[in-house]
Amino acid sequence: MEVDGVTVYAICKECGGRIILNEDNEYVCSNCGLVYGFSDAEPSFHDITSRHFSHDPQCYSIGLGSNIFIEGNNAEQWKGSLHNIIRMKKLVKYNIAIRMYKGRASCYRIFKALDIVCRKLNIPEYVKMRAFQLYLKALGLRGGGINYYKIAASALILAVKEHSLFIPPNKIIKTFRSMGHRVNKGDVLKVLLYFKHRLKYHYNMGVRANVNGYIKIILENIFANIEVRKQIKSKLEKLGYGISVNEYKALLYRHAVKIYNSLDKLKIQGKNPYILAAVAIYAANLALLKNKRSRILSQATLARIIGRSESAVREHYDLFFKEVVKHYNIEDCSRTKRER
């Protein structure tokens, strides 16, 4: 059967994911990466690209669609001087698409894969090109279970962080896996360490700056959910608050940032900034309703929206936020309709 344009052959017995046929003609689970076997059939996943190459006569595709046809070094086949032929050949040589395709088919496939992933995640073109540059620098890491696609996924994660785009690494990894590529967190971590120690690659990726950005993203996801928005509105009215849903959202953001910035930086070092941001929102929710029995945002609702387990939210709250919320002084933000 076909799902989202991809032929699904079976369901994975380990995780229940879809088994598809990837570019290497392997039957592989798009969720956990388990390989079930090999096939001579045409892959079920087709890359979409606007680039086209032909070989007879030799045709070099240049950017916006213009083509330069040069067969051999015969000056009679070109309306111009031999100097123009040589100059045009040099231009073709430096074209990135030709460099990737001519003798470097793997680079061409990686470029297409990056193009598809970036379109799915709405990542800008300049970030994609930066990811491809980083990929070329790390090609020496191949072997030992590290393939081209694992390097490409790691390079894209770094490029996204460089340009301060708040796209979780897990989302990038899952997108590669949905295309049939066996990319996992452990291998990505190996590649990232290679960038740091072997290539002396350093980038400014402060945890606090990341968390503040993630808080915005998570709040947008929470309040974009129509059901959750209705629940929040109903609870605000039930508790007698005279504020709108958008006002409550602004309050959550302001106090979530304050609560997070009050944490000990040494304690949270190395922790997942995405989960820290989500738990900061939950902590702000508790701080705003400290004297109320009801809770507007529950751990279960938050965990479902961010795609993490409820136990992870609970554990991070107990370890880092519980004491802060207990001693967090805040003027009661509730203003009844009568007071307004």
Secondary structure as the mmCIF struct_conf table of DSSP 4:
data_model
#
loop_
_struct_conf.conf_type_id
_struct_conf.id
_struct_conf.beg_label_comp_id
_struct_conf.beg_label_asym_id
_struct_conf.beg_label_seq_id
_struct_conf.end_label_comp_id
_struct_conf.end_label_asym_id
_struct_conf.end_label_seq_id
STRN STRN1 GLU A 2 VAL A 3
TURN_TY1_P TURN_TY1_P1 ASP A 4 GLY A 5
STRN STRN2 VAL A 6 THR A 7
STRN STRN3 ALA A 10 ILE A 11
TURN_TY1_P TURN_TY1_P2 LYS A 13 CYS A 15
STRN STRN4 ARG A 18 LEU A 21
TURN_TY1_P TURN_TY1_P3 GLU A 23 ASP A 24
BEND BEND1 ASN A 25 ASN A 25
STRN STRN5 GLU A 26 CYS A 29
TURN_TY1_P TURN_TY1_P4 SER A 30 CYS A 32
STRN STRN6 VAL A 35 PHE A 38
BEND BEND2 ASP A 40 ALA A 41
HELX_LH_PP_P HELX_LH_PP_P1 GLU A 42 PRO A 43
BEND BEND3 SER A 44 SER A 44
BEND BEND4 SER A 50 SER A 50
STRN STRN7 SER A 54 SER A 54
TURN_TY1_P TURN_TY1_P5 HIS A 55 GLN A 58
STRN STRN8 CYS A 59 ILE A 62
TURN_TY1_P TURN_TY1_P6 GLY A 63 GLY A 65
STRN STRN9 SER A 66 PHE A 69
TURN_TY1_P TURN_TY1_P7 GLY A 72 ASN A 73
HELX_RH_3T_P HELX_RH_3T_P1 ALA A 75 GLN A 77
BEND BEND5 TRP A 78 GLY A 80
HELX_RH_AL_P HELX_RH_AL_P1 LEU A 82 TYR A 94
HELX_RH_AL_P HELX_RH_AL_P2 ILE A 96 TYR A 101
BEND BEND6 LYS A 102 GLY A 103
HELX_RH_AL_P HELX_RH_AL_P3 ALA A 105 LYS A 120
TURN_TY1_P TURN_TY1_P8 LEU A 121 ASN A 122
HELX_RH_AL_P HELX_RH_AL_P4 GLU A 125 LYS A 137
TURN_TY1_P TURN_TY1_P9 ALA A 138 ALA A 138
HELX_RH_3T_P HELX_RH_3T_P2 LEU A 139 LEU A 141
STRN STRN10 GLY A 143 GLY A 143
TURN_TY1_P TURN_TY1_P10 GLY A 144 GLY A 145
STRN STRN11 ILE A 146 ILE A 146
HELX_RH_AL_P HELX_RH_AL_P5 TYR A 148 GLU A 162
TURN_TY1_P TURN_TY1_P11 HIS A 163 SER A 164
HELX_RH_AL_P HELX_RH_AL_P6 PRO A 169 SER A 178
TURN_TY1_P TURN_TY1_P12 MET A 179 GLY A 180
HELX_RH_AL_P HELX_RH_AL_P7 LYS A 185 HIS A 197
TURN_TY1_P TURN_TY1_P13 ARG A 198 ARG A 198
BEND BEND7 LEU A 199 LEU A 199
HELX_RH_AL_P HELX_RH_AL_P8 VAL A 207 ALA A 224
HELX_RH_AL_P HELX_RH_AL_P9 ILE A 226 LYS A 238
TURN_TY1_P TURN_TY1_P14 LEU A 239 GLY A 240
HELX_RH_AL_P HELX_RH_AL_P10 VAL A 245 ASN A 261
TURN_TY1_P TURN_TY1_P15 SER A 262 SER A 262
BEND BEND8 LEU A 263 LEU A 263
HELX_RH_AL_P HELX_RH_AL_P11 LYS A 265 ILE A 268
TURN_TY1_P TURN_TY1_P16 GLN A 269 GLY A 270
BEND BEND9 LYS A 271 LYS A 271
HELX_RH_AL_P HELX_RH_AL_P12 PRO A 273 LEU A 288
TURN_TY1_P TURN_TY1_P17 LEU A 289 ASN A 291
BEND BEND10 ARG A 293 ARG A 293
BEND BEND11 ILE A 296 LEU A 297
HELX_RH_AL_P HELX_RH_AL_P13 GLN A 299 ILE A 306
TURN_TY1_P TURN_TY1_P18 GLY A 307 GLY A 307
HELX_RH_AL_P HELX_RH_AL_P14 GLU A 310 HIS A 316
HELX_RH_PI_P HELX_RH_PI_P1 TYR A 317 PHE A 321
HELX_RH_AL_P HELX_RH_AL_P15 LYS A 322 LYS A 326
TURN_TY1_P TURN_TY1_P19 HIS A 327 HIS A 327
TURN_TY1_P TURN_TY1_P20 LYS A 337 GLU A 339
#
